[in-house]
Amino acid sequence: MGSCFRPERTDARTGKRVKYRKYRITWTDEHGDRQSRMAFRDKQASEALLAKIERDVERKRAGLRVVEESHRLKPVADLVEEFTRELVSRGSDPAGPHIKEARRILSRVCEGCGWKRLGDVRRDAFADYLANMAQAGKAPLTRKQHLAFTRNLLNWCVDQGWLAESPIEGIEAPAVGHAGRRRRRRAYTNDELQRLLAATPEPRRTLYLIAALSGYRRKELRLMERQDLTPDGDRPRWHLRAVVSKNRRCDIVPIVPDLQPILAPIWSRLRSASSRLVGDGLGIAVPRHETLHADLTRAKIERVTEDGRHADFHSFRYTFCRIMGEVLPIQKVKVLMRHSTIKLTADLYGELGIDDLGEDVWSLPPLRAFEGNSGAPTGAHMGRSGEGKGG
């Protein structure tokens, strides 16, 4: 057991015993030897130093890693830059979106948590940061991304020997998808889509129409290049590269007939395979949320309905699912939506109010599966039973 005290000495002039200004701490190291050193003038700070030394001794006795004090003084801003350089060395594009997101999110986390140096990293501060994000209405996926980048940074610091263990280990990621959805979206009705297209100037109008008749997401449209589609010929098709697609698969799906004459002239104007369909072909960027909101306002379309469903850019994908669900069976809609499982399509059908299963069941002929069972008899059941008994 260590001790923390202010040692005494004899004053040469007065001959009296006086205490030193600083505290001395003593402890037993991992080899069983007694050690001591001068600490601070503040008793609480000296006791905190003693507690840390004793924790390090226990870790050494257990064969665990002990971090040098100099590592705790590393500025977190420098660590973020070193970490992003490590990501580049692993193959990430130094000017790509992953590195930009890593810098942006980690800088925001460190600022929001008040972390200046590595020794400032605390679990409670990060837990409060995530709670504040949730209270501010940030989506579960956004909070999960902030947790993932922070966890990767701190785990990398552990691998470098700068941390004994990750301070945020054990913090669970928020549920995403249907389980943790921040908002419920809806599809545009045919009337709303026509009003929106009528109220929107070109070339943004064409972009909205492409989104509604393709089902591609905002980011996929932004990154789509000439090589990702073939709109000419008698078999026009999408073949989006796996690196662009959200599911990281190269799904080949047909282009709907209404969209082919719109895409063909835009596609033919693109000079190279890497030319962007929207940026180079239409000459605009995929609009920001505020731009779409203004277009919805001009078209007199409610952004949020009474039942709490939102209309946004992703609603174009919902609209495509609704349109296809009205004319095609669910198995084919699954392919066009590029869903990995038919359950995802069925869940989306439920969100949109499309009852593909109900139409199939309601149109079935009488099954007579209950006949011969012990359930409540029908007239036909009773007639055959009576004949059997009479015979």
C-alpha positions in Angstrom: 0.0 0.0 0.0 1.5 3.4 -1.0 1.5 6.5 1.0 1.4 10.3 0.3 2.8 12.7 2.8 4.8 16.0 3.2 8.2 15.1 4.6 9.9 17.3 7.3 13.3 18.7 7.6 15.2 20.8 10.3 15.5 24.5 9.6 19.1 25.5 9.7 18.4 28.9 11.2 15.7 28.2 13.8 16.4 24.5 14.5 12.7 23.8 14.1 11.1 21.0 12.2 9.3 22.3 9.0 7.5 20.5 6.3 8.4 20.6 2.6 6.0 22.3 0.2 5.7 19.3 -2.1 4.2 15.8 -1.2 6.3 12.7 -1.4 4.7 9.4 -2.5 6.0 5.9 -1.8 4.9 2.6 -3.3 6.0 -1.0 -3.9 6.9 -1.8 -7.5 6.2 -5.0 -9.4 9.5 -6.5 -8.1 8.6 -5.9 -4.5 11.0 -3.1 -4.0 10.0 0.1 -2.2 10.1 3.2 -4.4 9.5 6.9 -3.7 9.5 10.3 -5.4 8.5 13.9 -4.9 5.1 14.7 -6.4 3.1 18.0 -6.3 2.2 20.7 -3.9 -1.4 19.8 -4.2 -2.4 16.7 -2.2 -5.2 15.5 -4.4 -2.9 15.7 -7.5 -0.2 13.8 -5.6 -2.7 11.1 -4.5 -3.9 10.8 -8.1 -0.4 10.2 -9.3 0.1 7.6 -6.7 -3.1 5.8 -7.7 -2.0 5.8 -11.3 1.4 4.4 -10.4 -0.2 1.6 -8.3 -2.5 0.8 -11.2 0.4 0.5 -13.5 2.2 -1.8 -11.1 -0.8 -4.0 -11.0 -0.9 -4.2 -14.8 2.8 -5.0 -14.9 2.3 -7.8 -12.4 -0.5 -9.2 -14.6 1.6 -9.0 -17.7 -0.6 -6.2 -19.2 0.6 -3.2 -21.2 1.5 0.0 -19.4 1.5 3.3 -21.3 4.2 5.9 -20.9 3.1 9.3 -19.6 4.6 11.1 -22.6 2.0 9.4 -24.9 -0.8 10.9 -23.0 0.4 14.3 -24.0 0.1 13.7 -27.7 -2.3 16.3 -29.3 -5.3 14.6 -30.7 -5.2 16.8 -33.8 -1.8 15.3 -34.7 -3.2 11.8 -34.0 -6.0 12.3 -36.4 -3.6 13.3 -39.2 -1.3 10.3 -38.4 -4.4 8.0 -38.4 -5.6 9.3 -41.8 -2.0 8.7 -43.2 -2.3 5.2 -41.9 -5.6 4.7 -43.8 -3.9 6.0 -47.0 -1.1 3.5 -46.5 -3.7 0.8 -46.4 -5.1 1.8 -49.7 -7.6 4.6 -49.2 -7.6 7.4 -51.7 -5.8 10.4 -50.1 -8.3 12.8 -51.8 -11.3 10.4 -51.6 -14.5 10.7 -49.5 -13.4 8.2 -46.9 -10.4 10.3 -45.8 -12.4 13.5 -45.9 -15.1 11.9 -43.7 -12.5 10.6 -41.3 -11.0 14.0 -40.8 -14.3 15.8 -40.6 -16.0 13.4 -38.1 -12.9 12.9 -35.9 -12.3 16.6 -35.7 -15.9 17.2 -34.7 -15.8 14.5 -32.1 -12.6 15.8 -30.5 -14.1 19.3 -30.4 -17.4 18.2 -29.1 -15.8 16.1 -26.3 -13.2 18.7 -25.4 -10.3 16.4 -26.1 -7.0 18.3 -26.7 -4.6 15.6 -25.8 -4.8 11.8 -25.8 -4.9 11.8 -22.0 -8.1 13.8 -22.2 -10.1 11.0 -23.8 -12.8 9.8 -21.5 -15.7 7.4 -22.0 -18.2 9.6 -20.2 -17.5 12.6 -22.5 -18.0 10.6 -25.6 -21.2 9.0 -24.2 -22.5 12.5 -23.6 -21.5 13.5 -27.1 -23.6 10.7 -28.6 -26.5 11.5 -26.3 -26.4 15.2 -27.4 -26.4 14.1 -31.1 -29.5 12.0 -30.4 -31.2 14.8 -28.6 -30.4 17.1 -31.6 -32.2 14.7 -33.9 -29.2 13.2 -35.6 -29.9 10.0 -37.4 -28.8 6.6 -35.9 -26.6 6.0 -38.9 -24.8 9.3 -38.4 -24.2 8.5 -34.7 -23.0 5.0 -35.6 -20.5 6.5 -38.1 -19.1 8.9 -35.4 -18.7 5.9 -33.0 -17.1 3.8 -35.7 -14.5 6.4 -36.7 -13.7 7.2 -33.0 -13.4 3.5 -32.1 -11.1 2.8 -35.1 -8.8 5.8 -34.1 -8.5 4.7 -30.4 -8.0 1.0 -31.3 -5.2 2.2 -33.6 -3.7 4.1 -30.7 -3.8 0.9 -28.7 -2.0 -0.9 -31.4 0.7 1.8 -31.4 1.2 1.4 -27.7 -0.1 4.9 -26.9 -3.1 3.6 -25.0 -3.4 0.6 -22.7 -7.0 0.0 -23.8 -9.7 1.9 -25.7 -11.5 4.2 -23.2 -14.8 3.8 -25.2 -14.7 0.0 -25.4 -18.2 -1.4 -24.8 -20.2 1.5 -26.0 -22.9 0.0 -28.2 -23.8 1.3 -31.6 -27.3 2.7 -32.1 -29.7 0.6 -34.0 -30.1 1.6 -37.7 -32.6 0.6 -40.4 -36.2 0.0 -39.4 -35.1 -0.7 -35.8 -33.6 2.7 -35.3 -35.1 4.9 -38.0 -35.2 8.6 -37.2 -37.8 9.4 -39.8 -40.4 7.5 -41.9 -40.4 8.3 -45.6 -43.1 8.1 -48.1 -43.4 7.9 -51.9 -44.6 10.8 -54.1 -48.0 10.2 -55.6 -48.4 10.5 -59.4 -50.0 13.9 -59.0 -47.3 15.2 -56.6 -44.6 14.0 -59.0 -46.2 15.7 -62.0 -46.6 19.0 -60.0 -42.9 18.8 -58.8 -41.7 18.3 -62.3 -43.8 21.1 -63.6 -42.6 23.5 -60.9 -38.9 22.6 -61.2 -36.6 24.2 -63.8 -34.3 22.3 -66.1 -31.9 20.5 -65.8 -32.9 19.7 -62.2 -36.3 18.6 -63.5 -34.6 15.9 -65.6 -32.6 14.8 -62.6 -35.7 14.3 -60.5 -37.3 12.3 -63.3 -34.2 10.1 -63.6 -34.3 9.5 -59.8 -38.0 8.6 -59.8 -37.7 6.2 -62.8 -34.5 4.5 -61.8 -34.6 4.1 -58.0 -31.0 5.0 -57.6 -30.0 6.8 -54.4 -28.6 10.3 -54.2 -25.0 9.3 -53.7 -25.2 6.7 -56.4 -26.5 9.3 -58.9 -23.8 11.7 -57.9 -21.0 9.1 -58.6 -22.6 7.5 -61.6 -20.4 7.6 -64.8 -20.9 6.8 -68.5 -19.6 3.3 -67.9 -22.4 2.5 -65.5 -25.2 2.3 -68.0 -26.0 1.5 -71.6 -29.2 3.3 -72.6 -28.9 2.7 -76.4 -30.0 -0.4 -78.3 -33.0 -2.6 -77.8 -31.8 -3.9 -74.4 -31.0 -0.7 -72.3 -29.6 -1.5 -68.9 -27.9 -0.2 -65.8 -24.7 -1.9 -64.7 -23.5 0.3 -61.8 -20.0 -0.5 -60.6 -19.7 -2.2 -57.2 -17.6 0.6 -55.8 -20.5 3.1 -56.4 -23.4 0.9 -55.4 -24.4 0.9 -51.8 -24.6 -2.9 -51.6 -21.1 -3.1 -53.2 -22.5 -5.4 -55.9 -22.6 -4.9 -59.7 -26.2 -5.5 -60.4 -27.3 -5.5 -64.1 -30.9 -4.3 -64.3 -33.0 -3.1 -67.3 -33.8 0.6 -67.8 -37.5 1.3 -67.9 -38.8 2.3 -71.4 -39.9 5.8 -70.3 -36.4 6.6 -69.2 -34.4 5.4 -72.2 -35.2 8.4 -74.5 -34.2 10.8 -71.7 -30.9 9.1 -70.8 -29.7 8.3 -74.4 -28.9 11.9 -75.5 -27.3 12.7 -72.1 -25.2 9.6 -72.3 -24.1 10.2 -75.9 -22.7 13.6 -74.9 -20.3 12.2 -72.3 -16.8 12.2 -73.7 -15.2 9.3 -71.7 -16.2 6.3 -69.6 -15.4 8.2 -66.4 -17.5 11.2 -67.2 -20.2 11.8 -64.6 -23.8 11.3 -65.8 -25.1 14.2 -63.7 -22.2 16.5 -63.2 -20.9 16.3 -66.8 -24.0 15.2 -68.7 -26.6 17.4 -67.0 -24.1 20.1 -66.0 -25.4 20.3 -62.4 -24.6 18.8 -59.1 -27.1 16.6 -57.3 -29.2 19.2 -55.4 -28.8 19.8 -51.7 -31.7 19.1 -49.4 -32.5 22.8 -49.1 -32.9 23.0 -52.9 -35.3 20.1 -53.0 -37.3 21.6 -50.1 -37.7 24.8 -52.1 -38.9 22.9 -55.1 -41.4 21.0 -53.0 -42.7 24.3 -51.5 -43.2 25.7 -55.0 -45.1 22.6 -56.1 -47.2 22.9 -52.9 -46.2 19.4 -51.7 -46.1 18.7 -47.9 -42.7 17.7 -46.7 -44.2 16.0 -43.6 -47.7 14.5 -43.7 -50.1 14.2 -40.7 -48.9 10.7 -40.0 -45.3 11.8 -39.7 -44.0 10.6 -43.1 -41.3 12.7 -44.8 -40.8 13.6 -48.4 -37.1 14.0 -49.5 -34.7 12.9 -52.2 -34.8 9.3 -51.1 -38.6 9.4 -51.6 -37.8 9.2 -55.4 -36.6 5.7 -54.7 -39.8 4.9 -52.8 -41.7 6.3 -55.8 -39.9 4.0 -58.2 -40.8 1.0 -55.9 -44.4 2.1 -55.8 -44.7 2.5 -59.6 -43.0 -0.9 -60.3 -45.0 -2.6 -57.6 -48.2 -1.6 -59.3 -47.3 -3.4 -62.6 -44.8 -6.1 -61.7 -44.6 -9.0 -59.2 -42.6 -8.5 -56.0 -39.8 -10.9 -57.2 -39.1 -8.6 -60.2 -39.4 -5.4 -58.1 -36.7 -6.9 -55.8 -34.3 -7.1 -58.7 -35.0 -3.6 -60.0 -34.6 -2.2 -56.5 -31.3 -4.2 -56.1 -32.3 -5.5 -52.7 -30.2 -8.3 -51.3 -33.3 -10.2 -50.0 -37.0 -10.2 -50.8 -37.7 -9.3 -47.1 -36.3 -5.8 -47.8 -38.7 -5.4 -50.7 -41.6 -6.8 -48.6 -40.8 -4.4 -45.7 -40.7 -1.5 -48.2 -44.0 -2.7 -49.6 -45.5 -2.5 -46.1 -44.1 1.1 -45.8 -45.8 2.1 -49.1 -49.0 0.2 -48.5 -48.5 -2.1 -51.4 -50.2 -5.5 -50.7 -48.7 -7.8 -53.3 -49.4 -10.9 -51.1 -53.0 -9.8 -50.4 -53.8 -9.5 -54.1 -52.5 -13.0 -54.7 -54.4 -14.5 -51.8 -57.6 -12.7 -52.4 -57.7 -14.0 -56.1 -57.1 -17.7 -55.1 -59.9 -20.2 -55.9 -61.4 -22.1 -53.0 -58.7 -24.3 -51.5 -60.9 -26.8 -49.6 -57.8 -27.5 -47.5 -60.0 -27.7 -44.3 -62.2 -30.5 -45.7 -61.8 -33.7 -43.7 -60.4 -31.9 -40.7 -62.1 -31.6 -37.3 -62.7 -27.8 -37.7 -66.1 -26.2 -38.1 -67.8 -28.0 -41.0 -69.2 -26.3 -44.1 -72.2 -27.4 -46.0 -70.1 -29.3 -48.5 -68.2 -30.9 -45.6 -71.4 -31.9 -43.9 -72.9 -33.3 -47.1 -70.1 -35.7 -47.8 -70.0 -36.6 -44.1 -73.7 -37.4 -44.2 -73.3 -39.5 -47.3 -70.5 -41.5 -45.7 -72.5 -42.2 -42.6 -75.6 -43.2 -44.6 -73.6 -45.6 -46.8 
